[in-house]
C-alpha cells in the first residue's frame, strides 16, 4: 500500500515537470539546471544501488526532464 502512495507522488511530480516544459515557458537558469541535472543523475544511481524502485524512476525522470531543460536553456543562450 505504501508503494502505491510513492507511485502517486512520482506521477504527480513528473506530471508537474512535464506540464512546465509543455507550456514552453522559459527554462530555469542554466547554472541551476546543470546542478539539478547532475544531482538527479547522482540520486538515480544512489536509489538504484539501494534498490528503491520508486525513487530510481522518479530521479531518472527528473534527470531526463532536467536534461530537456538544459537543452532548452542552451538553445536560448546560443542564438541560431
Secondary structure, DSSP 4 states (H G I P E B T S, - for coil): -HHHHHHHHHHHHHHHHHHHHHTTPPPPPHHHHHHHHHHHHHHHHHHHHHT-HHHHHHHHHHHHHHHHHHHHHHHHHS--
